[in-house]
């Protein structure tokens, strides 16, 4: 749950609060659904892409800024500790929700630290997922073309 935050599109500020499957924008409620780069608000789908200080909504680019979406130090520490524990255990996890477009290795392959294991496409960008340590691939939990969630365990390297 994100909670409350503010975004500014082309110098127009919007106060937003998330409550379950409802967004409250400047006091007005809208049911919403988020899938990939598509956001459905009030039943109307919108293609949304964020890149640095710009947001493209349905093909129109706006200047963009946000406040209140930053993670607290405690959350950052907890995520870092969890990520490190997963890496220490040999887990290769998804860095964000996306689509597995290519798997370069198979079960039984020997890998070196930083070898590319697979490619995850998210927000129209391809991200190389690298081995955090040298070892042997003992498990691959996904197939090419499969959609994955953030922090989902994709492979195990022992």
mmCIF file of the C-alpha atoms, coordinates in Angstrom:
data_MODEL
# 
_entry.id   MODEL 
# 
loop_
_atom_site.group_PDB 
_atom_site.id 
_atom_site.type_symbol 
_atom_site.label_atom_id 
_atom_site.label_alt_id 
_atom_site.label_comp_id 
_atom_site.label_asym_id 
_atom_site.label_entity_id 
_atom_site.label_seq_id 
_atom_site.pdbx_PDB_ins_code 
_atom_site.Cartn_x 
_atom_site.Cartn_y 
_atom_site.Cartn_z 
_atom_site.occupancy 
_atom_site.B_iso_or_equiv 
_atom_site.pdbx_formal_charge 
_atom_site.auth_seq_id 
_atom_site.auth_comp_id 
_atom_site.auth_asym_id 
_atom_site.auth_atom_id 
_atom_site.pdbx_PDB_model_num 
ATOM 1   C CA . UNK A 1 1   ? 0.000   0.000   0.000   1.00 0.00 ? 1   UNK A CA 1 
ATOM 2   C CA . UNK A 1 2   ? 1.478   3.322   -1.097  1.00 0.00 ? 2   UNK A CA 1 
ATOM 3   C CA . UNK A 1 3   ? -0.706  5.599   1.078   1.00 0.00 ? 3   UNK A CA 1 
ATOM 4   C CA . UNK A 1 4   ? -0.652  9.341   0.406   1.00 0.00 ? 4   UNK A CA 1 
ATOM 5   C CA . UNK A 1 5   ? 1.591   11.159  -2.058  1.00 0.00 ? 5   UNK A CA 1 
ATOM 6   C CA . UNK A 1 6   ? 1.661   14.112  -4.425  1.00 0.00 ? 6   UNK A CA 1 
ATOM 7   C CA . UNK A 1 7   ? 2.481   14.268  -8.130  1.00 0.00 ? 7   UNK A CA 1 
ATOM 8   C CA . UNK A 1 8   ? 2.899   17.310  -10.322 1.00 0.00 ? 8   UNK A CA 1 
ATOM 9   C CA . UNK A 1 9   ? 2.209   17.133  -14.065 1.00 0.00 ? 9   UNK A CA 1 
ATOM 10  C CA . UNK A 1 10  ? 3.168   20.273  -16.010 1.00 0.00 ? 10  UNK A CA 1 
ATOM 11  C CA . UNK A 1 11  ? 3.112   22.343  -12.790 1.00 0.00 ? 11  UNK A CA 1 
ATOM 12  C CA . UNK A 1 12  ? -0.378  21.136  -11.764 1.00 0.00 ? 12  UNK A CA 1 
ATOM 13  C CA . UNK A 1 13  ? -0.287  19.419  -8.354  1.00 0.00 ? 13  UNK A CA 1 
ATOM 14  C CA . UNK A 1 14  ? -2.427  16.404  -7.523  1.00 0.00 ? 14  UNK A CA 1 
ATOM 15  C CA . UNK A 1 15  ? -2.875  15.064  -3.976  1.00 0.00 ? 15  UNK A CA 1 
ATOM 16  C CA . UNK A 1 16  ? -3.370  11.309  -4.249  1.00 0.00 ? 16  UNK A CA 1 
ATOM 17  C CA . UNK A 1 17  ? -4.325  8.713   -1.676  1.00 0.00 ? 17  UNK A CA 1 
ATOM 18  C CA . UNK A 1 18  ? -4.530  4.985   -2.362  1.00 0.00 ? 18  UNK A CA 1 
ATOM 19  C CA . UNK A 1 19  ? -7.179  2.983   -0.499  1.00 0.00 ? 19  UNK A CA 1 
ATOM 20  C CA . UNK A 1 20  ? -7.372  -0.578  -1.805  1.00 0.00 ? 20  UNK A CA 1 
ATOM 21  C CA . UNK A 1 21  ? -8.568  -0.443  -5.408  1.00 0.00 ? 21  UNK A CA 1 
ATOM 22  C CA . UNK A 1 22  ? -9.582  3.236   -5.182  1.00 0.00 ? 22  UNK A CA 1 
ATOM 23  C CA . UNK A 1 23  ? -7.451  6.318   -5.835  1.00 0.00 ? 23  UNK A CA 1 
ATOM 24  C CA . UNK A 1 24  ? -8.585  9.556   -4.245  1.00 0.00 ? 24  UNK A CA 1 
ATOM 25  C CA . UNK A 1 25  ? -7.333  12.401  -6.446  1.00 0.00 ? 25  UNK A CA 1 
ATOM 26  C CA . UNK A 1 26  ? -7.815  15.883  -4.980  1.00 0.00 ? 26  UNK A CA 1 
ATOM 27  C CA . UNK A 1 27  ? -10.721 14.508  -2.934  1.00 0.00 ? 27  UNK A CA 1 
ATOM 28  C CA . UNK A 1 28  ? -12.477 12.683  -5.788  1.00 0.00 ? 28  UNK A CA 1 
ATOM 29  C CA . UNK A 1 29  ? -12.591 8.859   -5.772  1.00 0.00 ? 29  UNK A CA 1 
ATOM 30  C CA . UNK A 1 30  ? -11.711 6.766   -8.835  1.00 0.00 ? 30  UNK A CA 1 
ATOM 31  C CA . UNK A 1 31  ? -11.586 2.958   -9.031  1.00 0.00 ? 31  UNK A CA 1 
ATOM 32  C CA . UNK A 1 32  ? -8.293  1.908   -10.592 1.00 0.00 ? 32  UNK A CA 1 
ATOM 33  C CA . UNK A 1 33  ? -6.366  -1.120  -11.798 1.00 0.00 ? 33  UNK A CA 1 
ATOM 34  C CA . UNK A 1 34  ? -2.668  -1.286  -12.695 1.00 0.00 ? 34  UNK A CA 1 
ATOM 35  C CA . UNK A 1 35  ? -1.152  -3.828  -15.100 1.00 0.00 ? 35  UNK A CA 1 
ATOM 36  C CA . UNK A 1 36  ? 2.288   -3.368  -16.652 1.00 0.00 ? 36  UNK A CA 1 
ATOM 37  C CA . UNK A 1 37  ? 2.367   0.097   -18.203 1.00 0.00 ? 37  UNK A CA 1 
ATOM 38  C CA . UNK A 1 38  ? -1.417  0.392   -18.392 1.00 0.00 ? 38  UNK A CA 1 
ATOM 39  C CA . UNK A 1 39  ? -3.481  2.101   -15.711 1.00 0.00 ? 39  UNK A CA 1 
ATOM 40  C CA . UNK A 1 40  ? -7.243  1.827   -15.786 1.00 0.00 ? 40  UNK A CA 1 
ATOM 41  C CA . UNK A 1 41  ? -8.876  4.730   -13.940 1.00 0.00 ? 41  UNK A CA 1 
ATOM 42  C CA . UNK A 1 42  ? -12.637 4.937   -13.658 1.00 0.00 ? 42  UNK A CA 1 
ATOM 43  C CA . UNK A 1 43  ? -12.906 2.169   -16.272 1.00 0.00 ? 43  UNK A CA 1 
ATOM 44  C CA . UNK A 1 44  ? -10.801 4.042   -18.854 1.00 0.00 ? 44  UNK A CA 1 
ATOM 45  C CA . UNK A 1 45  ? -7.410  2.525   -19.802 1.00 0.00 ? 45  UNK A CA 1 
ATOM 46  C CA . UNK A 1 46  ? -4.361  4.809   -20.063 1.00 0.00 ? 46  UNK A CA 1 
ATOM 47  C CA . UNK A 1 47  ? -0.834  3.945   -21.248 1.00 0.00 ? 47  UNK A CA 1 
ATOM 48  C CA . UNK A 1 48  ? 1.603   5.486   -18.751 1.00 0.00 ? 48  UNK A CA 1 
ATOM 49  C CA . UNK A 1 49  ? 5.408   5.603   -18.929 1.00 0.00 ? 49  UNK A CA 1 
ATOM 50  C CA . UNK A 1 50  ? 7.695   7.370   -16.454 1.00 0.00 ? 50  UNK A CA 1 
ATOM 51  C CA . UNK A 1 51  ? 11.232  8.327   -17.446 1.00 0.00 ? 51  UNK A CA 1 
ATOM 52  C CA . UNK A 1 52  ? 13.185  10.579  -15.116 1.00 0.00 ? 52  UNK A CA 1 
ATOM 53  C CA . UNK A 1 53  ? 11.357  13.890  -14.878 1.00 0.00 ? 53  UNK A CA 1 
ATOM 54  C CA . UNK A 1 54  ? 8.812   13.164  -17.625 1.00 0.00 ? 54  UNK A CA 1 
ATOM 55  C CA . UNK A 1 55  ? 5.604   11.169  -17.718 1.00 0.00 ? 55  UNK A CA 1 
ATOM 56  C CA . UNK A 1 56  ? 3.970   10.082  -20.960 1.00 0.00 ? 56  UNK A CA 1 
ATOM 57  C CA . UNK A 1 57  ? 0.228   9.481   -20.669 1.00 0.00 ? 57  UNK A CA 1 
ATOM 58  C CA . UNK A 1 58  ? -1.589  8.193   -23.756 1.00 0.00 ? 58  UNK A CA 1 
ATOM 59  C CA . UNK A 1 59  ? 1.220   9.494   -25.971 1.00 0.00 ? 59  UNK A CA 1 
ATOM 60  C CA . UNK A 1 60  ? 1.354   13.003  -24.450 1.00 0.00 ? 60  UNK A CA 1 
ATOM 61  C CA . UNK A 1 61  ? 4.521   13.919  -22.526 1.00 0.00 ? 61  UNK A CA 1 
ATOM 62  C CA . UNK A 1 62  ? 4.349   16.015  -19.346 1.00 0.00 ? 62  UNK A CA 1 
ATOM 63  C CA . UNK A 1 63  ? 6.971   17.291  -16.922 1.00 0.00 ? 63  UNK A CA 1 
ATOM 64  C CA . UNK A 1 64  ? 6.661   15.136  -13.795 1.00 0.00 ? 64  UNK A CA 1 
ATOM 65  C CA . UNK A 1 65  ? 7.658   15.226  -10.147 1.00 0.00 ? 65  UNK A CA 1 
ATOM 66  C CA . UNK A 1 66  ? 6.488   13.401  -7.043  1.00 0.00 ? 66  UNK A CA 1 
ATOM 67  C CA . UNK A 1 67  ? 6.675   13.711  -3.269  1.00 0.00 ? 67  UNK A CA 1 
ATOM 68  C CA . UNK A 1 68  ? 5.828   11.139  -0.634  1.00 0.00 ? 68  UNK A CA 1 
ATOM 69  C CA . UNK A 1 69  ? 6.799   8.068   -2.663  1.00 0.00 ? 69  UNK A CA 1 
ATOM 70  C CA . UNK A 1 70  ? 10.262  7.876   -1.136  1.00 0.00 ? 70  UNK A CA 1 
ATOM 71  C CA . UNK A 1 71  ? 11.008  4.863   1.044   1.00 0.00 ? 71  UNK A CA 1 
ATOM 72  C CA . UNK A 1 72  ? 11.972  5.406   4.655   1.00 0.00 ? 72  UNK A CA 1 
ATOM 73  C CA . UNK A 1 73  ? 15.459  4.380   5.785   1.00 0.00 ? 73  UNK A CA 1 
ATOM 74  C CA . UNK A 1 74  ? 14.006  1.442   7.761   1.00 0.00 ? 74  UNK A CA 1 
ATOM 75  C CA . UNK A 1 75  ? 12.253  0.060   4.666   1.00 0.00 ? 75  UNK A CA 1 
ATOM 76  C CA . UNK A 1 76  ? 15.428  0.475   2.594   1.00 0.00 ? 76  UNK A CA 1 
ATOM 77  C CA . UNK A 1 77  ? 17.495  -1.356  5.243   1.00 0.00 ? 77  UNK A CA 1 
ATOM 78  C CA . UNK A 1 78  ? 14.942  -4.178  5.484   1.00 0.00 ? 78  UNK A CA 1 
ATOM 79  C CA . UNK A 1 79  ? 14.799  -4.587  1.692   1.00 0.00 ? 79  UNK A CA 1 
ATOM 80  C CA . UNK A 1 80  ? 18.601  -4.558  1.448   1.00 0.00 ? 80  UNK A CA 1 
ATOM 81  C CA . UNK A 1 81  ? 18.886  -7.206  4.181   1.00 0.00 ? 81  UNK A CA 1 
ATOM 82  C CA . UNK A 1 82  ? 16.225  -9.383  2.529   1.00 0.00 ? 82  UNK A CA 1 
ATOM 83  C CA . UNK A 1 83  ? 17.845  -9.025  -0.896  1.00 0.00 ? 83  UNK A CA 1 
ATOM 84  C CA . UNK A 1 84  ? 21.265  -9.904  0.520   1.00 0.00 ? 84  UNK A CA 1 
ATOM 85  C CA . UNK A 1 85  ? 19.842  -12.969 2.312   1.00 0.00 ? 85  UNK A CA 1 
ATOM 86  C CA . UNK A 1 86  ? 18.236  -14.138 -0.942  1.00 0.00 ? 86  UNK A CA 1 
ATOM 87  C CA . UNK A 1 87  ? 21.504  -13.646 -2.837  1.00 0.00 ? 87  UNK A CA 1 
ATOM 88  C CA . UNK A 1 88  ? 23.475  -15.444 -0.115  1.00 0.00 ? 88  UNK A CA 1 
ATOM 89  C CA . UNK A 1 89  ? 21.054  -18.363 -0.463  1.00 0.00 ? 89  UNK A CA 1 
ATOM 90  C CA . UNK A 1 90  ? 21.676  -18.367 -4.227  1.00 0.00 ? 90  UNK A CA 1 
ATOM 91  C CA . UNK A 1 91  ? 18.302  -16.961 -5.276  1.00 0.00 ? 91  UNK A CA 1 
ATOM 92  C CA . UNK A 1 92  ? 18.066  -14.869 -8.430  1.00 0.00 ? 92  UNK A CA 1 
ATOM 93  C CA . UNK A 1 93  ? 15.000  -12.661 -7.960  1.00 0.00 ? 93  UNK A CA 1 
ATOM 94  C CA . UNK A 1 94  ? 13.022  -10.327 -10.220 1.00 0.00 ? 94  UNK A CA 1 
ATOM 95  C CA . UNK A 1 95  ? 14.077  -6.713  -9.729  1.00 0.00 ? 95  UNK A CA 1 
ATOM 96  C CA . UNK A 1 96  ? 10.611  -5.493  -10.800 1.00 0.00 ? 96  UNK A CA 1 
ATOM 97  C CA . UNK A 1 97  ? 7.415   -6.886  -12.328 1.00 0.00 ? 97  UNK A CA 1 
ATOM 98  C CA . UNK A 1 98  ? 7.893   -7.810  -15.956 1.00 0.00 ? 98  UNK A CA 1 
ATOM 99  C CA . UNK A 1 99  ? 8.188   -10.429 -18.666 1.00 0.00 ? 99  UNK A CA 1 
ATOM 100 C CA . UNK A 1 100 ? 10.962  -13.007 -19.048 1.00 0.00 ? 100 UNK A CA 1 
ATOM 101 C CA . UNK A 1 101 ? 12.050  -12.581 -22.679 1.00 0.00 ? 101 UNK A CA 1 
ATOM 102 C CA . UNK A 1 102 ? 15.194  -14.744 -22.769 1.00 0.00 ? 102 UNK A CA 1 
ATOM 103 C CA . UNK A 1 103 ? 16.779  -17.392 -20.556 1.00 0.00 ? 103 UNK A CA 1 
ATOM 104 C CA . UNK A 1 104 ? 20.502  -17.789 -21.299 1.00 0.00 ? 104 UNK A CA 1 
ATOM 105 C CA . UNK A 1 105 ? 21.278  -20.687 -18.940 1.00 0.00 ? 105 UNK A CA 1 
ATOM 106 C CA . UNK A 1 106 ? 19.699  -24.034 -18.048 1.00 0.00 ? 106 UNK A CA 1 
ATOM 107 C CA . UNK A 1 107 ? 19.623  -26.253 -14.982 1.00 0.00 ? 107 UNK A CA 1 
ATOM 108 C CA . UNK A 1 108 ? 23.045  -27.824 -14.442 1.00 0.00 ? 108 UNK A CA 1 
ATOM 109 C CA . UNK A 1 109 ? 25.009  -25.019 -16.119 1.00 0.00 ? 109 UNK A CA 1 
ATOM 110 C CA . UNK A 1 110 ? 28.041  -23.701 -14.241 1.00 0.00 ? 110 UNK A CA 1 
ATOM 111 C CA . UNK A 1 111 ? 28.059  -19.917 -13.968 1.00 0.00 ? 111 UNK A CA 1 
ATOM 112 C CA . UNK A 1 112 ? 30.503  -17.285 -12.804 1.00 0.00 ? 112 UNK A CA 1 
ATOM 113 C CA . UNK A 1 113 ? 29.610  -14.224 -10.752 1.00 0.00 ? 113 UNK A CA 1 
ATOM 114 C CA . UNK A 1 114 ? 27.993  -11.598 -13.008 1.00 0.00 ? 114 UNK A CA 1 
ATOM 115 C CA . UNK A 1 115 ? 27.133  -14.052 -15.846 1.00 0.00 ? 115 UNK A CA 1 
ATOM 116 C CA . UNK A 1 116 ? 23.839  -13.134 -17.517 1.00 0.00 ? 116 UNK A CA 1 
ATOM 117 C CA . UNK A 1 117 ? 21.215  -15.685 -16.497 1.00 0.00 ? 117 UNK A CA 1 
ATOM 118 C CA . UNK A 1 118 ? 18.117  -14.197 -18.136 1.00 0.00 ? 118 UNK A CA 1 
ATOM 119 C CA . UNK A 1 119 ? 16.553  -11.027 -19.546 1.00 0.00 ? 119 UNK A CA 1 
ATOM 120 C CA . UNK A 1 120 ? 13.570  -9.373  -17.841 1.00 0.00 ? 120 UNK A CA 1 
ATOM 121 C CA . UNK A 1 121 ? 11.582  -6.821  -19.840 1.00 0.00 ? 121 UNK A CA 1 
ATOM 122 C CA . UNK A 1 122 ? 9.878   -4.152  -17.765 1.00 0.00 ? 122 UNK A CA 1 
ATOM 123 C CA . UNK A 1 123 ? 8.531   -0.757  -18.788 1.00 0.00 ? 123 UNK A CA 1 
ATOM 124 C CA . UNK A 1 124 ? 9.713   -1.408  -22.373 1.00 0.00 ? 124 UNK A CA 1 
ATOM 125 C CA . UNK A 1 125 ? 13.322  -1.865  -21.215 1.00 0.00 ? 125 UNK A CA 1 
ATOM 126 C CA . UNK A 1 126 ? 15.305  -5.094  -21.172 1.00 0.00 ? 126 UNK A CA 1 
ATOM 127 C CA . UNK A 1 127 ? 17.167  -5.778  -17.923 1.00 0.00 ? 127 UNK A CA 1 
ATOM 128 C CA . UNK A 1 128 ? 19.965  -8.329  -17.705 1.00 0.00 ? 128 UNK A CA 1 
ATOM 129 C CA . UNK A 1 129 ? 19.720  -10.451 -14.551 1.00 0.00 ? 129 UNK A CA 1 
ATOM 130 C CA . UNK A 1 130 ? 23.187  -11.540 -13.434 1.00 0.00 ? 130 UNK A CA 1 
ATOM 131 C CA . UNK A 1 131 ? 24.440  -14.306 -11.168 1.00 0.00 ? 131 UNK A CA 1 
ATOM 132 C CA . UNK A 1 132 ? 25.268  -12.837 -7.754  1.00 0.00 ? 132 UNK A CA 1 
ATOM 133 C CA . UNK A 1 133 ? 27.828  -15.598 -7.170  1.00 0.00 ? 133 UNK A CA 1 
ATOM 134 C CA . UNK A 1 134 ? 29.628  -18.399 -8.992  1.00 0.00 ? 134 UNK A CA 1 
ATOM 135 C CA . UNK A 1 135 ? 28.052  -21.850 -8.839  1.00 0.00 ? 135 UNK A CA 1 
ATOM 136 C CA . UNK A 1 136 ? 25.741  -24.260 -10.598 1.00 0.00 ? 136 UNK A CA 1 
ATOM 137 C CA . UNK A 1 137 ? 22.170  -23.520 -11.598 1.00 0.00 ? 137 UNK A CA 1 
ATOM 138 C CA . UNK A 1 138 ? 20.041  -25.946 -9.562  1.00 0.00 ? 138 UNK A CA 1 
ATOM 139 C CA . UNK A 1 139 ? 16.624  -24.573 -10.392 1.00 0.00 ? 139 UNK A CA 1 
ATOM 140 C CA . UNK A 1 140 ? 14.942  -22.305 -12.939 1.00 0.00 ? 140 UNK A CA 1 
ATOM 141 C CA . UNK A 1 141 ? 11.408  -21.402 -11.887 1.00 0.00 ? 141 UNK A CA 1 
ATOM 142 C CA . UNK A 1 142 ? 10.235  -19.516 -14.988 1.00 0.00 ? 142 UNK A CA 1 
ATOM 143 C CA . UNK A 1 143 ? 9.886   -19.947 -18.743 1.00 0.00 ? 143 UNK A CA 1 
ATOM 144 C CA . UNK A 1 144 ? 10.428  -17.487 -21.566 1.00 0.00 ? 144 UNK A CA 1 
ATOM 145 C CA . UNK A 1 145 ? 7.270   -15.445 -22.097 1.00 0.00 ? 145 UNK A CA 1 
ATOM 146 C CA . UNK A 1 146 ? 6.194   -15.743 -18.455 1.00 0.00 ? 146 UNK A CA 1 
ATOM 147 C CA . UNK A 1 147 ? 5.124   -12.692 -16.456 1.00 0.00 ? 147 UNK A CA 1 
ATOM 148 C CA . UNK A 1 148 ? 6.798   -12.349 -13.045 1.00 0.00 ? 148 UNK A CA 1 
ATOM 149 C CA . UNK A 1 149 ? 6.286   -10.257 -9.921  1.00 0.00 ? 149 UNK A CA 1 
ATOM 150 C CA . UNK A 1 150 ? 8.858   -8.143  -8.104  1.00 0.00 ? 150 UNK A CA 1 
ATOM 151 C CA . UNK A 1 151 ? 11.154  -10.216 -5.837  1.00 0.00 ? 151 UNK A CA 1 
ATOM 152 C CA . UNK A 1 152 ? 9.833   -13.496 -7.286  1.00 0.00 ? 152 UNK A CA 1 
ATOM 153 C CA . UNK A 1 153 ? 12.521  -16.191 -7.150  1.00 0.00 ? 153 UNK A CA 1 
ATOM 154 C CA . UNK A 1 154 ? 13.470  -16.929 -10.767 1.00 0.00 ? 154 UNK A CA 1 
ATOM 155 C CA . UNK A 1 155 ? 16.414  -19.279 -10.310 1.00 0.00 ? 155 UNK A CA 1 
ATOM 156 C CA . UNK A 1 156 ? 18.613  -20.868 -7.638  1.00 0.00 ? 156 UNK A CA 1 
ATOM 157 C CA . UNK A 1 157 ? 22.402  -20.966 -7.921  1.00 0.00 ? 157 UNK A CA 1 
ATOM 158 C CA . UNK A 1 158 ? 24.324  -23.219 -5.507  1.00 0.00 ? 158 UNK A CA 1 
# 
